[in-house]
Amino acid sequence: MTTRVSLPGMRSPGAGFDQPFEMLDACHDRVRRSLDLLRRLRDYLRGHGHGCDDSARQAARDVLRYFDIAAPLHHEDEELHVFPPLLAQEHDAPLVTLVRQLQRDHVRMAERWATARGPLQAMADGQLPAFSAEHEAALDGFAECYADHLRHEDDSIYPAARALLDPGAQSAMGQEMARRRGVR
């Protein structure tokens, strides 16, 4: 029997662009599932003696696809639509400070992804049989960026932005998000 590394339920979010905050929430769920797939891939390679097989290469491709394509669009959604109205709340210094931290997180995530994606790409291409200690450290550094970031957005930032943006602004937000993705 072959053990597979897979990501069940990796499908488009159920929310549409007419519900932009629900889409952002669904993206966070996909980030978590993609990071879990990365963890399971690493466990699979370490613990089962399988080495890099077709299953491992496919898992690496799935992680690459999410963090190369969807994650940058998601961060852009936040930078364009979620953070600006919160930064305008100058009377709420803790909120503004938190948004600035999340903006720095986006930069750090992109930098860490640039380092982490190399070994994943090599594995996806069949050129890397296992992750070295250096690769593992890069993958750890990338994954660790997300824990507090997602929690702050889910618990504080999205509710605050949702409260500030009226239905018309949310509709415009969803339309712009769709446009950037080439959805009509």
C-alpha positions in Angstrom: 0.0 0.0 0.0 1.4 3.4 -1.0 1.3 6.2 1.6 0.4 9.5 0.0 0.9 13.1 1.1 -2.2 14.9 0.1 -4.3 17.9 1.0 -7.9 17.0 1.2 -10.4 19.8 0.6 -8.0 22.1 -1.3 -10.6 23.8 -3.4 -11.8 27.2 -4.1 -13.3 29.0 -1.2 -17.1 28.8 -1.0 -17.4 32.5 -0.7 -17.6 34.7 -3.8 -16.2 38.1 -4.5 -19.5 39.6 -3.3 -18.4 38.5 0.2 -14.8 39.8 0.3 -14.2 39.2 4.0 -15.5 35.7 3.8 -13.1 35.2 0.9 -10.2 36.5 3.0 -11.2 34.1 5.8 -11.3 31.2 3.3 -7.8 32.2 2.2 -6.6 32.0 5.7 -8.0 28.5 5.9 -6.1 27.6 2.7 -2.9 29.1 4.2 -3.3 26.8 7.2 -4.0 23.8 5.0 -1.0 24.6 2.8 1.2 25.0 5.8 -0.1 21.7 7.2 0.6 20.0 3.8 4.2 21.4 4.1 4.5 19.9 7.6 3.1 16.6 6.5 5.5 16.5 3.5 8.4 17.1 5.8 7.2 14.4 8.2 6.7 12.0 5.3 10.2 12.5 4.0 11.8 12.3 7.5 9.8 9.5 9.1 8.9 6.9 6.5 12.1 6.4 4.5 10.2 7.0 1.3 12.5 9.7 0.0 11.3 11.9 -2.7 8.7 10.0 -4.7 5.8 11.1 -6.9 3.6 11.9 -3.9 6.3 14.1 -2.3 6.9 15.9 -5.6 3.1 16.6 -6.0 2.9 17.9 -2.4 5.8 20.2 -3.0 4.1 21.5 -6.2 0.8 22.1 -4.3 2.6 24.1 -1.7 4.5 26.1 -4.3 1.3 26.8 -6.3 -0.5 28.2 -3.2 2.4 30.4 -1.9 3.5 31.5 -5.4 0.1 32.5 -6.7 -2.7 32.8 -4.1 -0.8 34.1 -1.1 0.6 37.2 -2.8 -2.8 38.1 -4.2 -4.2 37.7 -0.7 -1.6 39.9 0.8 -2.3 42.5 -1.9 -6.0 42.3 -1.0 -5.1 43.2 2.6 -2.6 45.9 1.6 -5.1 47.6 -0.7 -8.4 47.1 1.1 -8.1 46.1 4.7 -5.1 48.0 6.1 -5.7 51.5 4.7 -9.0 52.2 6.5 -7.5 50.9 9.7 -4.4 53.1 9.3 -6.7 56.1 8.9 -7.9 55.4 12.5 -5.1 57.6 14.0 -7.0 57.8 17.3 -6.5 54.1 17.8 -2.7 53.9 18.2 -2.7 50.1 19.2 -4.6 49.3 16.0 -2.4 51.3 13.8 0.7 49.7 15.4 -0.7 46.3 14.8 -1.4 47.1 11.1 2.1 48.4 10.7 3.4 45.1 12.2 1.3 43.1 9.8 2.6 45.1 6.9 6.2 44.3 8.1 5.1 40.6 8.3 4.1 40.6 4.7 7.6 41.8 3.7 9.2 39.2 6.0 6.9 36.5 4.6 7.9 37.3 1.0 11.6 37.3 2.0 11.3 34.0 3.8 9.3 32.5 1.0 12.0 33.5 -1.5 14.4 31.3 0.6 12.0 28.5 1.4 10.7 28.0 -2.2 14.1 27.0 -3.6 14.3 23.5 -1.9 10.6 23.0 -2.6 11.0 23.8 -6.3 14.0 21.4 -6.5 12.0 18.7 -4.8 9.0 19.3 -7.1 11.4 19.0 -10.1 12.8 15.8 -8.8 16.3 17.3 -8.2 16.2 17.1 -4.4 15.7 13.7 -2.6 15.3 15.2 0.9 15.6 18.5 2.8 18.9 19.4 4.4 19.1 20.9 7.9 19.5 24.3 6.2 16.4 23.7 4.1 14.4 22.6 7.2 15.5 25.9 8.9 14.3 27.9 6.0 11.0 26.1 5.9 10.5 26.5 9.7 11.3 30.2 9.4 8.7 30.6 6.6 6.0 28.7 8.4 6.6 30.4 11.7 5.8 33.8 10.2 2.2 32.9 9.8 1.0 31.9 13.3 0.6 35.2 15.0 -0.1 37.0 11.7 -3.2 35.0 11.0 -4.4 35.2 14.6 -4.1 39.0 14.6 -5.9 39.3 11.3 -8.7 36.9 12.3 -9.3 38.2 15.8 -8.7 41.9 15.4 -8.0 43.3 12.0 -10.7 41.7 9.9 -13.5 42.5 12.4 -12.3 46.1 12.7 -12.1 46.6 9.0 -15.4 45.0 8.3 -17.0 47.4 10.9 -15.5 50.4 9.1 -16.4 49.4 5.5 -20.0 49.9 4.6 -21.7 47.5 2.1 -20.9 49.7 -0.9 -17.2 49.8 0.0 -17.2 46.0 0.6 -18.8 45.5 -2.8 -16.2 47.7 -4.5 -13.5 45.8 -2.6 -14.8 42.5 -3.9 -15.1 43.8 -7.5 -11.5 45.0 -7.4 -10.3 41.7 -6.0 -12.1 39.9 -8.8 -10.7 42.2 -11.4 -7.1 41.7 -10.3 -7.6 37.9 -10.6 -9.2 38.3 -14.1 -12.6 37.2 -12.9 -15.6 38.9 -14.6 
